[in-house]
């Protein structure tokens, strides 16, 4: 075996080891999948609530710690923030005080309440932006923006039945609205 061959193997081994160390120690970026469902609900029949089901994950092994999630909801004439965040299943809802996100990801139902001053959903198009406050980051990180539309008759049905469920339709690339009394029971 020539000394050049041994040197090449040693350099290659060092490069592979360095790459593995880099991939293991890097944080990667925080990401969120397209929510399969978004719901407009009323908590205690008076407080507007938005629910969504999604997977949060990172592209690196070390992951991130989220201090909080919140929604910024834009309509043509207003912007509202839903800053109270809870997650989990209906029977085991956890008021969020933080969450560790790894490359394996976490899929939860996320519930957002407006803290004060907004008790109904009007007709119109809603642009819902999801933001995360990440530990050791100076500014919130934008995770995604999604659009849903609520017609006048849909707004009336939402108020009568106390819930509207928007389900992602991959064929039309839009959310389809449905109104049913069971929506309130399954997403709370």
C-alpha positions as CSV (number, residue, x, y, z in Angstrom):
1,X,0.0,0.0,0.0
2,X,1.4,3.4,-0.9
3,X,1.7,6.3,1.5
4,X,-0.6,8.4,-0.7
5,X,-3.4,5.8,-0.5
6,X,-3.1,5.8,3.3
7,X,-3.1,9.6,3.4
8,X,-6.2,9.7,1.1
9,X,-8.1,7.3,3.4
10,X,-7.1,9.3,6.5
11,X,-8.3,12.6,4.8
12,X,-11.5,11.0,3.7
13,X,-12.2,9.6,7.2
14,X,-11.5,13.0,8.7
15,X,-14.0,14.6,6.3
16,X,-16.7,12.0,7.0
17,X,-16.2,12.5,10.8
18,X,-16.4,16.2,10.5
19,X,-19.5,16.0,8.4
20,X,-21.2,13.7,11.0
21,X,-20.2,16.0,13.8
22,X,-21.6,19.0,12.0
23,X,-24.9,17.3,11.2
24,X,-25.2,16.1,14.8
25,X,-24.5,19.4,16.4
26,X,-26.3,21.8,14.1
27,X,-29.7,23.2,15.2
28,X,-31.2,23.4,11.7
29,X,-34.3,25.5,11.1
30,X,-37.7,25.3,12.7
31,X,-40.5,24.3,10.3
32,X,-44.2,23.6,10.3
33,X,-46.3,21.4,7.9
34,X,-49.5,22.6,6.1
35,X,-52.3,22.3,8.7
36,X,-54.7,19.6,7.7
37,X,-57.5,21.3,9.6
38,X,-58.2,24.8,10.9
39,X,-61.3,25.5,12.9
40,X,-63.0,28.7,14.1
41,X,-64.7,28.0,17.5
42,X,-66.0,29.8,20.5
43,X,-64.6,29.0,23.9
44,X,-67.3,29.2,26.6
45,X,-69.6,30.5,23.9
46,X,-68.0,34.0,24.0
47,X,-64.3,34.0,23.2
48,X,-63.1,33.5,19.7
49,X,-60.8,30.6,19.3
50,X,-58.7,29.2,16.4
51,X,-57.7,25.6,16.3
52,X,-55.2,24.0,14.0
53,X,-53.6,20.6,13.6
54,X,-50.0,20.5,12.4
55,X,-46.6,19.0,12.8
56,X,-43.7,21.1,14.1
57,X,-40.2,19.8,13.3
58,X,-36.6,20.9,12.8
59,X,-34.1,20.2,10.1
60,X,-31.3,19.6,12.6
61,X,-30.6,17.0,15.3
62,X,-30.3,19.5,18.2
63,X,-33.7,21.0,17.7
64,X,-35.2,24.2,19.2
65,X,-37.2,25.2,22.2
66,X,-40.3,27.2,21.6
67,X,-41.3,29.7,24.3
68,X,-44.7,30.3,22.7
69,X,-46.7,30.2,19.5
70,X,-49.2,32.8,18.4
71,X,-51.3,33.7,15.4
72,X,-51.6,37.0,13.6
73,X,-55.0,37.1,11.8
74,X,-55.3,39.6,9.0
75,X,-58.5,40.7,7.2
76,X,-58.7,43.6,4.8
77,X,-59.6,46.1,7.5
78,X,-58.0,44.7,10.6
79,X,-55.2,42.6,12.2
80,X,-55.8,40.6,15.4
81,X,-53.4,38.6,17.5
82,X,-54.4,35.3,19.1
83,X,-51.7,35.1,21.8
84,X,-53.0,32.5,24.3
85,X,-51.7,29.1,23.2
86,X,-52.5,25.6,24.4
87,X,-51.9,22.3,22.8
88,X,-52.9,18.6,23.0
89,X,-55.9,16.5,22.7
90,X,-59.3,17.5,23.9
91,X,-59.1,15.5,27.1
92,X,-55.5,16.5,27.9
93,X,-55.1,20.1,26.8
94,X,-51.9,21.7,28.1
95,X,-51.5,25.4,28.6
96,X,-48.3,26.0,26.8
97,X,-45.3,27.2,28.6
98,X,-42.8,25.9,26.1
99,X,-42.1,22.9,23.9
100,X,-39.0,21.2,22.7
101,X,-39.0,20.5,18.9
102,X,-36.7,17.9,17.5
103,X,-36.0,16.5,14.0
104,X,-38.6,13.8,14.7
105,X,-41.3,16.5,15.1
106,X,-44.4,16.8,17.3
107,X,-47.9,16.7,16.0
108,X,-50.6,18.3,18.2
109,X,-53.8,20.2,18.1
110,X,-52.9,23.8,18.8
111,X,-55.5,26.1,20.3
112,X,-55.3,29.9,20.2
113,X,-57.5,32.4,22.0
114,X,-57.6,36.1,21.6
115,X,-56.8,37.5,25.0
116,X,-59.4,40.3,24.9
117,X,-61.6,42.3,22.7
118,X,-62.7,39.9,19.9
119,X,-65.7,37.7,20.4
120,X,-67.0,36.9,16.9
121,X,-65.8,35.9,13.4
122,X,-67.0,38.1,10.5
123,X,-67.5,37.1,6.9
124,X,-64.5,37.5,4.6
125,X,-61.0,36.2,3.8
126,X,-58.7,35.4,6.7
127,X,-54.9,35.3,6.4
128,X,-53.6,33.3,9.4
129,X,-49.9,33.6,10.1
130,X,-48.2,31.4,12.7
131,X,-45.3,32.7,14.6
132,X,-43.0,31.1,17.2
133,X,-41.0,32.7,19.9
134,X,-37.8,30.6,20.0
135,X,-35.4,30.6,23.0
136,X,-32.3,32.7,22.3
137,X,-33.8,34.4,19.2
138,X,-34.3,38.1,19.3
139,X,-37.4,38.2,17.1
140,X,-40.3,35.8,16.5
141,X,-40.0,33.3,13.6
142,X,-42.6,33.1,11.0
143,X,-43.6,29.5,10.4
144,X,-46.3,29.8,7.7
145,X,-49.3,31.7,6.4
146,X,-52.6,30.1,5.4
147,X,-55.8,31.5,3.9
148,X,-59.4,30.6,4.7
149,X,-62.6,32.3,3.5
150,X,-65.8,32.7,5.5
151,X,-68.9,33.6,3.4
152,X,-71.8,35.5,4.9
153,X,-73.9,32.3,5.2
154,X,-70.9,30.5,6.6
155,X,-70.5,33.2,9.3
156,X,-74.2,32.8,10.2
157,X,-73.8,29.0,10.4
158,X,-70.6,29.4,12.5
159,X,-72.5,31.5,15.0
160,X,-75.5,29.2,15.1
161,X,-73.5,26.0,15.4
162,X,-70.5,27.6,17.3
163,X,-67.9,26.2,14.9
164,X,-66.5,26.1,11.4
165,X,-64.0,23.5,10.2
166,X,-61.7,24.2,7.3
167,X,-60.1,21.1,5.8
168,X,-57.2,21.2,3.3
169,X,-58.2,20.0,-0.1
170,X,-55.0,18.9,-2.0
171,X,-56.9,18.9,-5.4
172,X,-58.0,22.6,-5.2
173,X,-55.1,23.7,-3.0
174,X,-57.6,25.5,-0.7
175,X,-59.4,25.0,2.5
176,X,-63.0,23.7,2.3
177,X,-65.4,24.9,5.0
178,X,-67.9,22.7,6.8
179,X,-70.3,23.5,9.6
180,X,-71.6,20.9,11.9
181,X,-72.4,20.7,15.6
182,X,-69.9,17.8,16.0
183,X,-67.0,20.2,15.1
184,X,-67.3,21.8,18.5
185,X,-67.1,18.4,20.2
186,X,-64.2,17.0,18.3
187,X,-61.9,20.0,18.3
188,X,-62.2,21.3,21.8
